[in-house]
Amino acid sequence: IPRNTVQEVFTFIKADLDSALANYVDFSAIGSKGQISKPAVLALQADVYLWTAKMLAGGHADLNKALDALNTIPGTSGSLLTNFDDVFRYANKGNAEILFAVRFANIESPVENWNSLMFPGANDVPANMDAASRAALTPIGNGVQGGILRWQPNSFIKSKFAANDLRRNG
């Protein structure tokens, strides 16, 4: 398979972020900072557009798109800390400036462990989710006797990948 151009890759990334944002019902599905959320996608979108503004001559249009993404993040989702040095301090994990973090260490609380939170749980799937979005998820586990009920992408999602796409089976 030939390598895509840089422009094609960023076009794909931007479209993927737009799709992710379009599929979030609202800001209420935030759950844990160990799960991706609409504010985290907006922050990632801002990062991408800042990069393309400077590195791919996206100019003011991309800078404005980045600013719009950041201004869309509700103040209740996070805020900047007064001292940047405090953002990544061990004793300050999950602080107000962190929108999304994959944390995994045996000595850390399982509440923020990637294993229990990388997949949305039963309470994370909004009751008012449209039928097409709900059809793209399959529950695994049943949540009884200490088991975990999680939702994972199903064959509908897999069918969106080309048969020769190496990510398909992953």
C-alpha positions as CSV (number, residue, x, y, z in Angstrom):
1,I,0.0,0.0,0.0
2,P,1.5,3.3,-0.9
3,R,2.2,5.9,1.8
4,N,-0.4,8.7,2.1
5,T,0.7,12.3,1.8
6,V,1.0,14.4,5.0
7,Q,-2.0,16.4,3.8
8,E,-4.1,13.2,3.3
9,V,-3.2,12.0,6.8
10,F,-4.2,15.3,8.4
11,T,-7.4,15.4,6.4
12,F,-8.2,12.0,7.8
13,I,-7.3,13.0,11.4
14,K,-9.5,16.1,11.2
15,A,-12.4,14.2,9.7
16,D,-12.0,11.5,12.4
17,L,-12.1,14.2,15.1
18,D,-15.2,15.8,13.5
19,S,-16.9,12.4,13.5
20,A,-16.0,11.8,17.2
21,L,-17.5,15.1,18.2
22,A,-20.6,14.5,16.1
23,N,-21.2,11.2,17.9
24,Y,-21.1,12.7,21.4
25,V,-24.7,13.4,22.5
26,D,-23.6,16.2,24.9
27,F,-21.0,17.0,27.6
28,S,-22.7,14.9,30.3
29,A,-21.0,11.7,29.2
30,I,-17.7,12.6,30.8
31,G,-17.3,9.7,33.3
32,S,-13.7,9.2,34.4
33,K,-10.6,11.0,33.1
34,G,-9.4,7.6,32.1
35,Q,-12.1,7.6,29.3
36,I,-12.1,9.8,26.3
37,S,-14.7,12.5,26.5
38,K,-16.0,15.3,24.4
39,P,-13.8,17.9,26.1
40,A,-10.7,15.6,25.6
41,V,-11.6,15.3,21.8
42,L,-12.0,19.1,21.6
43,A,-8.5,19.6,23.2
44,L,-7.0,17.1,20.8
45,Q,-8.7,18.9,17.9
46,A,-7.2,22.2,19.1
47,D,-3.8,20.6,19.2
48,V,-4.1,19.2,15.7
49,Y,-5.3,22.5,14.3
50,L,-2.5,24.5,16.1
51,W,0.0,22.1,14.5
52,T,-1.4,22.4,11.0
53,A,-1.7,26.2,11.3
54,K,2.0,26.4,11.9
55,M,3.5,23.4,10.1
56,L,1.2,23.0,7.1
57,A,0.4,26.6,6.4
58,G,-3.1,26.3,7.8
59,G,-2.8,29.9,8.9
60,H,-5.5,31.9,10.6
61,A,-8.3,29.5,9.5
62,D,-6.7,26.6,11.5
63,L,-5.8,28.9,14.4
64,N,-9.4,30.0,14.6
65,K,-10.6,26.4,14.5
66,A,-8.2,25.6,17.4
67,L,-9.5,28.5,19.4
68,D,-13.1,27.6,18.7
69,A,-12.4,24.0,19.9
70,L,-10.9,25.3,23.1
71,N,-13.6,27.8,23.7
72,T,-16.2,25.0,23.4
73,I,-14.8,23.1,26.3
74,P,-17.1,23.8,29.2
75,G,-15.5,25.4,32.3
76,T,-16.8,22.6,34.4
77,S,-14.7,20.1,32.4
78,G,-11.3,21.5,33.5
79,S,-9.3,24.5,34.1
80,L,-5.7,25.6,34.0
81,L,-3.7,25.3,37.2
82,T,-2.0,28.3,38.6
83,N,1.4,26.6,38.6
84,F,2.3,24.5,35.6
85,D,4.7,22.5,37.7
86,D,1.8,21.0,39.6
87,V,0.1,19.5,36.5
88,F,2.2,16.3,36.5
89,R,3.0,16.0,40.2
90,Y,2.5,12.4,41.4
91,A,0.4,13.6,44.3
92,N,-1.8,15.7,42.0
93,K,-3.0,13.1,39.5
94,G,-6.4,13.7,37.9
95,N,-6.3,17.4,38.6
96,A,-8.5,20.0,37.0
97,E,-6.1,20.5,34.1
98,I,-6.1,16.9,33.0
99,L,-8.9,16.1,30.6
100,F,-7.8,12.6,29.6
101,A,-5.0,10.3,30.9
102,V,-4.3,6.6,30.5
103,R,-2.9,5.6,33.8
104,F,-1.7,2.1,34.6
105,A,0.3,1.1,37.6
106,N,-0.3,-1.9,39.9
107,I,0.0,0.4,43.0
108,E,-2.6,2.9,41.8
109,S,-6.2,2.8,42.7
110,P,-8.1,0.6,40.2
111,V,-10.7,3.3,39.9
112,E,-8.5,5.1,37.4
113,N,-6.9,1.9,36.0
114,W,-7.0,1.6,32.2
115,N,-8.4,-1.9,32.4
116,S,-11.6,-0.9,34.2
117,L,-12.2,2.3,32.3
118,M,-10.9,2.2,28.7
119,F,-14.2,0.7,27.6
120,P,-17.4,2.5,28.5
121,G,-19.4,0.8,31.2
122,A,-23.1,0.2,31.4
123,N,-23.7,3.6,33.0
124,D,-21.6,5.4,30.4
125,V,-23.9,4.7,27.4
126,P,-26.5,7.5,27.4
127,A,-30.1,6.2,27.5
128,N,-31.0,8.7,24.7
129,M,-28.2,7.5,22.4
130,D,-29.5,7.1,18.8
131,A,-30.2,3.6,17.5
132,A,-27.4,3.7,14.9
133,S,-24.8,4.6,17.6
134,R,-26.1,2.0,20.0
135,A,-26.1,-0.7,17.2
136,A,-22.3,-0.1,16.9
137,L,-21.8,-1.3,20.5
138,T,-21.9,-4.8,21.9
139,P,-22.1,-5.5,25.6
140,I,-19.4,-7.8,27.0
141,G,-19.9,-9.4,30.4
142,N,-23.1,-9.2,32.4
143,G,-22.1,-7.2,35.5
144,V,-23.3,-9.8,38.0
145,Q,-21.3,-11.6,40.7
146,G,-18.5,-9.1,40.5
147,G,-18.3,-9.3,36.7
148,I,-17.9,-6.1,34.7
149,L,-20.4,-5.0,32.1
150,R,-18.6,-3.1,29.3
151,W,-19.5,-2.0,25.8
152,Q,-17.1,-2.6,22.9
153,P,-17.3,-1.9,19.2
154,N,-18.8,-4.7,17.3
155,S,-18.7,-6.1,13.8
156,F,-20.5,-3.0,12.5
157,I,-17.4,-1.0,13.4
158,K,-15.1,-3.7,12.0
159,S,-17.0,-3.6,8.7
160,K,-16.0,0.1,8.3
161,F,-12.3,-0.9,7.9
162,A,-11.1,-2.2,4.5
163,A,-10.4,-6.0,4.5
164,N,-6.7,-5.3,4.0
165,D,-6.5,-2.6,6.8
166,L,-4.1,-4.0,9.4
167,R,-6.1,-2.2,12.2
168,R,-9.3,-4.2,11.3
169,N,-8.7,-7.2,13.5
170,G,-7.2,-5.1,16.3
